Amino acid sequence: MSRALVTTAGMLFFVCISPAMPESSQEGLKVSNADEMILTALSYIDRSYRFGSESSWAMDCSAFVQRVFRINGINLPRSAREQANYGIPVKRDNLRAGDLLFFATYSSYPSHVGIYIGDGKMIHASTTQGIVISRIDDPYWKKRFLFAKRILRDEKEEKDDIKDIILESLRDRF
């Protein structure tokens, strides 16, 4: 077998076992694409919630986020817990449209995810209302907020200091 063929086969194997995000998405899309992301998310408003479902008419929170991002060229894993491993941490007071917000609803780990749309609001799949817009300063969400991650980012953006993010999260919980 030729060396080029072995190298090509090895590269294909690596691509197949890498995280399910296109290479260009691992660094994030430019912020201008946040508008398209939000428009896509808004097109699902009022659809039903169904735990574990990936249907386009009834889905849970992580399936909703996965679908919106996939339509916009970014492949995320299926569960909120897995999605929480992507992106870069961002402080709550530095949120931008398109950031993912993670909450502890029925467990201590990220069990709910929403997409920040600006002006203190997120779009998400609510268990009782389906795909809706909610205020993130609502006492229910504020108490359960864990952290935010930026998938869409500006090329010039610097990472937030992780210590500040953890301290802010702890301050909000107590």
mmCIF file of the C-alpha atoms, coordinates in Angstrom:
data_MODEL
# 
_entry.id   MODEL 
# 
loop_
_atom_site.group_PDB 
_atom_site.id 
_atom_site.type_symbol 
_atom_site.label_atom_id 
_atom_site.label_alt_id 
_atom_site.label_comp_id 
_atom_site.label_asym_id 
_atom_site.label_entity_id 
_atom_site.label_seq_id 
_atom_site.pdbx_PDB_ins_code 
_atom_site.Cartn_x 
_atom_site.Cartn_y 
_atom_site.Cartn_z 
_atom_site.occupancy 
_atom_site.B_iso_or_equiv 
_atom_site.pdbx_formal_charge 
_atom_site.auth_seq_id 
_atom_site.auth_comp_id 
_atom_site.auth_asym_id 
_atom_site.auth_atom_id 
_atom_site.pdbx_PDB_model_num 
ATOM 1   C CA . MET A 1 1   ? 0.000   0.000  0.000  1.00 0.00 ? 1   MET A CA 1 
ATOM 2   C CA . SER A 1 2   ? 1.421   3.422  -0.877 1.00 0.00 ? 2   SER A CA 1 
ATOM 3   C CA . ARG A 1 3   ? 2.342   5.919  1.814  1.00 0.00 ? 3   ARG A CA 1 
ATOM 4   C CA . ALA A 1 4   ? -0.109  8.521  0.363  1.00 0.00 ? 4   ALA A CA 1 
ATOM 5   C CA . LEU A 1 5   ? -3.001  6.047  0.560  1.00 0.00 ? 5   LEU A CA 1 
ATOM 6   C CA . VAL A 1 6   ? -2.182  5.158  4.176  1.00 0.00 ? 6   VAL A CA 1 
ATOM 7   C CA . THR A 1 7   ? -1.942  8.862  5.086  1.00 0.00 ? 7   THR A CA 1 
ATOM 8   C CA . THR A 1 8   ? -5.266  9.614  3.395  1.00 0.00 ? 8   THR A CA 1 
ATOM 9   C CA . ALA A 1 9   ? -6.949  6.679  5.148  1.00 0.00 ? 9   ALA A CA 1 
ATOM 10  C CA . GLY A 1 10  ? -5.545  7.842  8.487  1.00 0.00 ? 10  GLY A CA 1 
ATOM 11  C CA . MET A 1 11  ? -6.827  11.380 7.936  1.00 0.00 ? 11  MET A CA 1 
ATOM 12  C CA . LEU A 1 12  ? -10.282 10.062 7.058  1.00 0.00 ? 12  LEU A CA 1 
ATOM 13  C CA . PHE A 1 13  ? -10.317 7.972  10.234 1.00 0.00 ? 13  PHE A CA 1 
ATOM 14  C CA . PHE A 1 14  ? -9.334  11.030 12.317 1.00 0.00 ? 14  PHE A CA 1 
ATOM 15  C CA . VAL A 1 15  ? -12.103 13.135 10.747 1.00 0.00 ? 15  VAL A CA 1 
ATOM 16  C CA . CYS A 1 16  ? -14.659 10.397 11.446 1.00 0.00 ? 16  CYS A CA 1 
ATOM 17  C CA . ILE A 1 17  ? -13.788 10.154 15.156 1.00 0.00 ? 17  ILE A CA 1 
ATOM 18  C CA . SER A 1 18  ? -13.408 13.913 15.787 1.00 0.00 ? 18  SER A CA 1 
ATOM 19  C CA . PRO A 1 19  ? -16.169 15.880 17.568 1.00 0.00 ? 19  PRO A CA 1 
ATOM 20  C CA . ALA A 1 20  ? -19.190 16.455 15.364 1.00 0.00 ? 20  ALA A CA 1 
ATOM 21  C CA . MET A 1 21  ? -18.325 20.057 14.505 1.00 0.00 ? 21  MET A CA 1 
ATOM 22  C CA . PRO A 1 22  ? -16.962 21.191 11.166 1.00 0.00 ? 22  PRO A CA 1 
ATOM 23  C CA . GLU A 1 23  ? -13.392 22.430 11.465 1.00 0.00 ? 23  GLU A CA 1 
ATOM 24  C CA . SER A 1 24  ? -14.422 26.019 10.707 1.00 0.00 ? 24  SER A CA 1 
ATOM 25  C CA . SER A 1 25  ? -17.037 25.899 13.494 1.00 0.00 ? 25  SER A CA 1 
ATOM 26  C CA . GLN A 1 26  ? -14.612 24.863 16.183 1.00 0.00 ? 26  GLN A CA 1 
ATOM 27  C CA . GLU A 1 27  ? -13.281 28.408 16.186 1.00 0.00 ? 27  GLU A CA 1 
ATOM 28  C CA . GLY A 1 28  ? -16.790 29.859 15.889 1.00 0.00 ? 28  GLY A CA 1 
ATOM 29  C CA . LEU A 1 29  ? -18.633 31.775 13.248 1.00 0.00 ? 29  LEU A CA 1 
ATOM 30  C CA . LYS A 1 30  ? -18.335 35.521 12.932 1.00 0.00 ? 30  LYS A CA 1 
ATOM 31  C CA . VAL A 1 31  ? -20.789 37.506 15.032 1.00 0.00 ? 31  VAL A CA 1 
ATOM 32  C CA . SER A 1 32  ? -22.690 38.707 11.939 1.00 0.00 ? 32  SER A CA 1 
ATOM 33  C CA . ASN A 1 33  ? -24.031 35.153 11.668 1.00 0.00 ? 33  ASN A CA 1 
ATOM 34  C CA . ALA A 1 34  ? -25.790 35.541 15.042 1.00 0.00 ? 34  ALA A CA 1 
ATOM 35  C CA . ASP A 1 35  ? -28.677 37.268 13.254 1.00 0.00 ? 35  ASP A CA 1 
ATOM 36  C CA . GLU A 1 36  ? -29.234 34.234 11.028 1.00 0.00 ? 36  GLU A CA 1 
ATOM 37  C CA . MET A 1 37  ? -29.020 31.965 14.078 1.00 0.00 ? 37  MET A CA 1 
ATOM 38  C CA . ILE A 1 38  ? -31.683 33.980 15.922 1.00 0.00 ? 38  ILE A CA 1 
ATOM 39  C CA . LEU A 1 39  ? -33.963 34.115 12.871 1.00 0.00 ? 39  LEU A CA 1 
ATOM 40  C CA . THR A 1 40  ? -33.707 30.343 12.543 1.00 0.00 ? 40  THR A CA 1 
ATOM 41  C CA . ALA A 1 41  ? -34.528 29.889 16.243 1.00 0.00 ? 41  ALA A CA 1 
ATOM 42  C CA . LEU A 1 42  ? -37.508 32.246 16.016 1.00 0.00 ? 42  LEU A CA 1 
ATOM 43  C CA . SER A 1 43  ? -38.938 30.235 13.134 1.00 0.00 ? 43  SER A CA 1 
ATOM 44  C CA . TYR A 1 44  ? -39.627 27.422 15.658 1.00 0.00 ? 44  TYR A CA 1 
ATOM 45  C CA . ILE A 1 45  ? -41.592 29.586 18.113 1.00 0.00 ? 45  ILE A CA 1 
ATOM 46  C CA . ASP A 1 46  ? -44.703 27.926 19.571 1.00 0.00 ? 46  ASP A CA 1 
ATOM 47  C CA . ARG A 1 47  ? -43.744 24.399 18.496 1.00 0.00 ? 47  ARG A CA 1 
ATOM 48  C CA . SER A 1 48  ? -44.376 21.714 21.099 1.00 0.00 ? 48  SER A CA 1 
ATOM 49  C CA . TYR A 1 49  ? -42.006 20.257 23.662 1.00 0.00 ? 49  TYR A CA 1 
ATOM 50  C CA . ARG A 1 50  ? -41.380 16.530 23.839 1.00 0.00 ? 50  ARG A CA 1 
ATOM 51  C CA . PHE A 1 51  ? -38.572 15.075 25.945 1.00 0.00 ? 51  PHE A CA 1 
ATOM 52  C CA . GLY A 1 52  ? -36.138 13.026 23.862 1.00 0.00 ? 52  GLY A CA 1 
ATOM 53  C CA . SER A 1 53  ? -37.783 13.985 20.577 1.00 0.00 ? 53  SER A CA 1 
ATOM 54  C CA . GLU A 1 54  ? -35.904 15.304 17.570 1.00 0.00 ? 54  GLU A CA 1 
ATOM 55  C CA . SER A 1 55  ? -39.007 15.897 15.439 1.00 0.00 ? 55  SER A CA 1 
ATOM 56  C CA . SER A 1 56  ? -39.226 19.307 13.808 1.00 0.00 ? 56  SER A CA 1 
ATOM 57  C CA . TRP A 1 57  ? -42.684 19.784 15.390 1.00 0.00 ? 57  TRP A CA 1 
ATOM 58  C CA . ALA A 1 58  ? -41.958 18.657 18.957 1.00 0.00 ? 58  ALA A CA 1 
ATOM 59  C CA . MET A 1 59  ? -38.498 18.596 20.522 1.00 0.00 ? 59  MET A CA 1 
ATOM 60  C CA . ASP A 1 60  ? -36.682 19.050 23.782 1.00 0.00 ? 60  ASP A CA 1 
ATOM 61  C CA . CYS A 1 61  ? -34.276 21.875 24.603 1.00 0.00 ? 61  CYS A CA 1 
ATOM 62  C CA . SER A 1 62  ? -31.061 20.282 23.372 1.00 0.00 ? 62  SER A CA 1 
ATOM 63  C CA . ALA A 1 63  ? -32.649 18.966 20.160 1.00 0.00 ? 63  ALA A CA 1 
ATOM 64  C CA . PHE A 1 64  ? -33.902 22.505 19.491 1.00 0.00 ? 64  PHE A CA 1 
ATOM 65  C CA . VAL A 1 65  ? -30.429 24.012 20.011 1.00 0.00 ? 65  VAL A CA 1 
ATOM 66  C CA . GLN A 1 66  ? -28.807 21.240 17.980 1.00 0.00 ? 66  GLN A CA 1 
ATOM 67  C CA . ARG A 1 67  ? -31.249 21.798 15.081 1.00 0.00 ? 67  ARG A CA 1 
ATOM 68  C CA . VAL A 1 68  ? -30.848 25.599 15.040 1.00 0.00 ? 68  VAL A CA 1 
ATOM 69  C CA . PHE A 1 69  ? -27.060 25.386 15.063 1.00 0.00 ? 69  PHE A CA 1 
ATOM 70  C CA . ARG A 1 70  ? -26.978 22.566 12.481 1.00 0.00 ? 70  ARG A CA 1 
ATOM 71  C CA . ILE A 1 71  ? -29.095 24.606 10.060 1.00 0.00 ? 71  ILE A CA 1 
ATOM 72  C CA . ASN A 1 72  ? -26.504 27.355 10.452 1.00 0.00 ? 72  ASN A CA 1 
ATOM 73  C CA . GLY A 1 73  ? -23.521 25.097 9.786  1.00 0.00 ? 73  GLY A CA 1 
ATOM 74  C CA . ILE A 1 74  ? -22.462 24.075 13.297 1.00 0.00 ? 74  ILE A CA 1 
ATOM 75  C CA . ASN A 1 75  ? -22.937 20.497 14.463 1.00 0.00 ? 75  ASN A CA 1 
ATOM 76  C CA . LEU A 1 76  ? -23.400 20.163 18.215 1.00 0.00 ? 76  LEU A CA 1 
ATOM 77  C CA . PRO A 1 77  ? -23.924 16.982 20.219 1.00 0.00 ? 77  PRO A CA 1 
ATOM 78  C CA . ARG A 1 78  ? -27.455 15.909 21.169 1.00 0.00 ? 78  ARG A CA 1 
ATOM 79  C CA . SER A 1 79  ? -27.663 16.510 24.943 1.00 0.00 ? 79  SER A CA 1 
ATOM 80  C CA . ALA A 1 80  ? -27.353 19.742 26.940 1.00 0.00 ? 80  ALA A CA 1 
ATOM 81  C CA . ARG A 1 81  ? -24.671 18.087 29.046 1.00 0.00 ? 81  ARG A CA 1 
ATOM 82  C CA . GLU A 1 82  ? -22.579 17.319 25.942 1.00 0.00 ? 82  GLU A CA 1 
ATOM 83  C CA . GLN A 1 83  ? -23.277 20.718 24.341 1.00 0.00 ? 83  GLN A CA 1 
ATOM 84  C CA . ALA A 1 84  ? -21.871 22.356 27.475 1.00 0.00 ? 84  ALA A CA 1 
ATOM 85  C CA . ASN A 1 85  ? -18.420 21.060 26.443 1.00 0.00 ? 85  ASN A CA 1 
ATOM 86  C CA . TYR A 1 86  ? -18.334 23.271 23.329 1.00 0.00 ? 86  TYR A CA 1 
ATOM 87  C CA . GLY A 1 87  ? -17.530 26.941 22.946 1.00 0.00 ? 87  GLY A CA 1 
ATOM 88  C CA . ILE A 1 88  ? -15.725 29.310 25.242 1.00 0.00 ? 88  ILE A CA 1 
ATOM 89  C CA . PRO A 1 89  ? -16.993 30.481 28.645 1.00 0.00 ? 89  PRO A CA 1 
ATOM 90  C CA . VAL A 1 90  ? -18.526 33.935 28.747 1.00 0.00 ? 90  VAL A CA 1 
ATOM 91  C CA . LYS A 1 91  ? -19.599 36.050 31.727 1.00 0.00 ? 91  LYS A CA 1 
ATOM 92  C CA . ARG A 1 92  ? -23.289 36.638 32.202 1.00 0.00 ? 92  ARG A CA 1 
ATOM 93  C CA . ASP A 1 93  ? -22.857 40.408 31.840 1.00 0.00 ? 93  ASP A CA 1 
ATOM 94  C CA . ASN A 1 94  ? -21.044 39.929 28.485 1.00 0.00 ? 94  ASN A CA 1 
ATOM 95  C CA . LEU A 1 95  ? -23.723 37.851 26.757 1.00 0.00 ? 95  LEU A CA 1 
ATOM 96  C CA . ARG A 1 96  ? -24.327 38.299 23.039 1.00 0.00 ? 96  ARG A CA 1 
ATOM 97  C CA . ALA A 1 97  ? -27.020 36.977 20.758 1.00 0.00 ? 97  ALA A CA 1 
ATOM 98  C CA . GLY A 1 98  ? -26.294 33.358 19.881 1.00 0.00 ? 98  GLY A CA 1 
ATOM 99  C CA . ASP A 1 99  ? -24.601 32.443 23.176 1.00 0.00 ? 99  ASP A CA 1 
ATOM 100 C CA . LEU A 1 100 ? -25.743 29.208 24.800 1.00 0.00 ? 100 LEU A CA 1 
ATOM 101 C CA . LEU A 1 101 ? -27.120 29.401 28.339 1.00 0.00 ? 101 LEU A CA 1 
ATOM 102 C CA . PHE A 1 102 ? -26.946 26.332 30.572 1.00 0.00 ? 102 PHE A CA 1 
ATOM 103 C CA . PHE A 1 103 ? -29.149 25.620 33.573 1.00 0.00 ? 103 PHE A CA 1 
ATOM 104 C CA . ALA A 1 104 ? -29.486 22.951 36.257 1.00 0.00 ? 104 ALA A CA 1 
ATOM 105 C CA . THR A 1 105 ? -33.196 22.130 36.207 1.00 0.00 ? 105 THR A CA 1 
ATOM 106 C CA . TYR A 1 106 ? -33.681 18.516 37.244 1.00 0.00 ? 106 TYR A CA 1 
ATOM 107 C CA . SER A 1 107 ? -30.053 17.747 38.155 1.00 0.00 ? 107 SER A CA 1 
ATOM 108 C CA . SER A 1 108 ? -26.856 19.462 39.258 1.00 0.00 ? 108 SER A CA 1 
ATOM 109 C CA . TYR A 1 109 ? -25.264 19.195 35.800 1.00 0.00 ? 109 TYR A CA 1 
ATOM 110 C CA . PRO A 1 110 ? -26.419 21.135 32.704 1.00 0.00 ? 110 PRO A CA 1 
ATOM 111 C CA . SER A 1 111 ? -29.894 19.731 32.079 1.00 0.00 ? 111 SER A CA 1 
ATOM 112 C CA . HIS A 1 112 ? -31.402 22.653 30.158 1.00 0.00 ? 112 HIS A CA 1 
ATOM 113 C CA . VAL A 1 113 ? -30.024 24.852 27.385 1.00 0.00 ? 113 VAL A CA 1 
ATOM 114 C CA . GLY A 1 114 ? -31.317 27.952 25.651 1.00 0.00 ? 114 GLY A CA 1 
ATOM 115 C CA . ILE A 1 115 ? -30.069 30.450 23.072 1.00 0.00 ? 115 ILE A CA 1 
ATOM 116 C CA . TYR A 1 116 ? -29.552 34.044 24.198 1.00 0.00 ? 116 TYR A CA 1 
ATOM 117 C CA . ILE A 1 117 ? -31.300 36.455 21.817 1.00 0.00 ? 117 ILE A CA 1 
ATOM 118 C CA . GLY A 1 118 ? -30.386 39.742 23.481 1.00 0.00 ? 118 GLY A CA 1 
ATOM 119 C CA . ASP A 1 119 ? -32.154 42.208 25.780 1.00 0.00 ? 119 ASP A CA 1 
ATOM 120 C CA . GLY A 1 120 ? -32.080 39.746 28.695 1.00 0.00 ? 120 GLY A CA 1 
ATOM 121 C CA . LYS A 1 121 ? -34.054 37.090 26.808 1.00 0.00 ? 121 LYS A CA 1 
ATOM 122 C CA . MET A 1 122 ? -33.501 33.558 25.584 1.00 0.00 ? 122 MET A CA 1 
ATOM 123 C CA . ILE A 1 123 ? -35.345 31.260 23.236 1.00 0.00 ? 123 ILE A CA 1 
ATOM 124 C CA . HIS A 1 124 ? -35.640 27.683 24.434 1.00 0.00 ? 124 HIS A CA 1 
ATOM 125 C CA . ALA A 1 125 ? -37.854 24.610 24.570 1.00 0.00 ? 125 ALA A CA 1 
ATOM 126 C CA . SER A 1 126 ? -39.960 24.918 27.714 1.00 0.00 ? 126 SER A CA 1 
ATOM 127 C CA . THR A 1 127 ? -41.431 21.702 29.104 1.00 0.00 ? 127 THR A CA 1 
ATOM 128 C CA . THR A 1 128 ? -44.794 23.409 29.648 1.00 0.00 ? 128 THR A CA 1 
ATOM 129 C CA . GLN A 1 129 ? -44.976 25.911 26.770 1.00 0.00 ? 129 GLN A CA 1 
ATOM 130 C CA . GLY A 1 130 ? -42.889 24.513 23.907 1.00 0.00 ? 130 GLY A CA 1 
ATOM 131 C CA . ILE A 1 131 ? -40.489 26.811 22.035 1.00 0.00 ? 131 ILE A CA 1 
ATOM 132 C CA . VAL A 1 132 ? -40.806 30.192 23.741 1.00 0.00 ? 132 VAL A CA 1 
ATOM 133 C CA . ILE A 1 133 ? -38.916 33.324 24.687 1.00 0.00 ? 133 ILE A CA 1 
ATOM 134 C CA . SER A 1 134 ? -38.213 33.815 28.402 1.00 0.00 ? 134 SER A CA 1 
ATOM 135 C CA . ARG A 1 135 ? -36.420 36.442 30.440 1.00 0.00 ? 135 ARG A CA 1 
ATOM 136 C CA . ILE A 1 136 ? -33.185 35.116 31.912 1.00 0.00 ? 136 ILE A CA 1 
ATOM 137 C CA . ASP A 1 137 ? -33.607 37.307 35.004 1.00 0.00 ? 137 ASP A CA 1 
ATOM 138 C CA . ASP A 1 138 ? -36.870 35.517 35.834 1.00 0.00 ? 138 ASP A CA 1 
ATOM 139 C CA . PRO A 1 139 ? -36.331 34.081 39.356 1.00 0.00 ? 139 PRO A CA 1 
ATOM 140 C CA . TYR A 1 140 ? -36.775 30.499 38.117 1.00 0.00 ? 140 TYR A CA 1 
ATOM 141 C CA . TRP A 1 141 ? -34.002 30.798 35.499 1.00 0.00 ? 141 TRP A CA 1 
ATOM 142 C CA . LYS A 1 142 ? -31.731 33.063 37.532 1.00 0.00 ? 142 LYS A CA 1 
ATOM 143 C CA . LYS A 1 143 ? -31.669 30.557 40.405 1.00 0.00 ? 143 LYS A CA 1 
ATOM 144 C CA . ARG A 1 144 ? -30.815 27.659 38.061 1.00 0.00 ? 144 ARG A CA 1 
ATOM 145 C CA . PHE A 1 145 ? -28.262 29.402 35.802 1.00 0.00 ? 145 PHE A CA 1 
ATOM 146 C CA . LEU A 1 146 ? -24.921 27.583 35.627 1.00 0.00 ? 146 LEU A CA 1 
ATOM 147 C CA . PHE A 1 147 ? -22.873 29.263 32.881 1.00 0.00 ? 147 PHE A CA 1 
ATOM 148 C CA . ALA A 1 148 ? -22.870 30.543 29.310 1.00 0.00 ? 148 ALA A CA 1 
ATOM 149 C CA . LYS A 1 149 ? -20.796 29.446 26.334 1.00 0.00 ? 149 LYS A CA 1 
ATOM 150 C CA . ARG A 1 150 ? -20.035 31.300 23.128 1.00 0.00 ? 150 ARG A CA 1 
ATOM 151 C CA . ILE A 1 151 ? -20.063 29.257 19.963 1.00 0.00 ? 151 ILE A CA 1 
ATOM 152 C CA . LEU A 1 152 ? -20.350 32.302 17.693 1.00 0.00 ? 152 LEU A CA 1 
ATOM 153 C CA . ARG A 1 153 ? -17.509 34.662 18.400 1.00 0.00 ? 153 ARG A CA 1 
ATOM 154 C CA . ASP A 1 154 ? -15.683 37.685 17.159 1.00 0.00 ? 154 ASP A CA 1 
ATOM 155 C CA . GLU A 1 155 ? -12.179 36.970 15.878 1.00 0.00 ? 155 GLU A CA 1 
ATOM 156 C CA . LYS A 1 156 ? -10.733 39.688 18.157 1.00 0.00 ? 156 LYS A CA 1 
ATOM 157 C CA . GLU A 1 157 ? -12.500 38.462 21.274 1.00 0.00 ? 157 GLU A CA 1 
ATOM 158 C CA . GLU A 1 158 ? -10.432 37.414 24.248 1.00 0.00 ? 158 GLU A CA 1 
ATOM 159 C CA . LYS A 1 159 ? -11.453 34.586 26.537 1.00 0.00 ? 159 LYS A CA 1 
ATOM 160 C CA . ASP A 1 160 ? -13.094 35.613 29.824 1.00 0.00 ? 160 ASP A CA 1 
ATOM 161 C CA . ASP A 1 161 ? -11.153 34.742 32.929 1.00 0.00 ? 161 ASP A CA 1 
ATOM 162 C CA . ILE A 1 162 ? -12.606 31.412 34.111 1.00 0.00 ? 162 ILE A CA 1 
ATOM 163 C CA . LYS A 1 163 ? -12.155 32.429 37.759 1.00 0.00 ? 163 LYS A CA 1 
ATOM 164 C CA . ASP A 1 164 ? -14.432 35.469 37.246 1.00 0.00 ? 164 ASP A CA 1 
ATOM 165 C CA . ILE A 1 165 ? -17.043 33.319 35.528 1.00 0.00 ? 165 ILE A CA 1 
ATOM 166 C CA . ILE A 1 166 ? -17.119 30.794 38.380 1.00 0.00 ? 166 ILE A CA 1 
ATOM 167 C CA . LEU A 1 167 ? -17.304 33.528 41.029 1.00 0.00 ? 167 LEU A CA 1 
ATOM 168 C CA . GLU A 1 168 ? -20.157 35.259 39.180 1.00 0.00 ? 168 GLU A CA 1 
ATOM 169 C CA . SER A 1 169 ? -22.067 31.983 38.898 1.00 0.00 ? 169 SER A CA 1 
ATOM 170 C CA . LEU A 1 170 ? -21.627 31.274 42.622 1.00 0.00 ? 170 LEU A CA 1 
ATOM 171 C CA . ARG A 1 171 ? -22.687 34.834 43.573 1.00 0.00 ? 171 ARG A CA 1 
ATOM 172 C CA . ASP A 1 172 ? -25.948 34.395 41.641 1.00 0.00 ? 172 ASP A CA 1 
ATOM 173 C CA . ARG A 1 173 ? -26.742 31.124 43.384 1.00 0.00 ? 173 ARG A CA 1 
ATOM 174 C CA . PHE A 1 174 ? -26.461 32.433 46.961 1.00 0.00 ? 174 PHE A CA 1 
# 
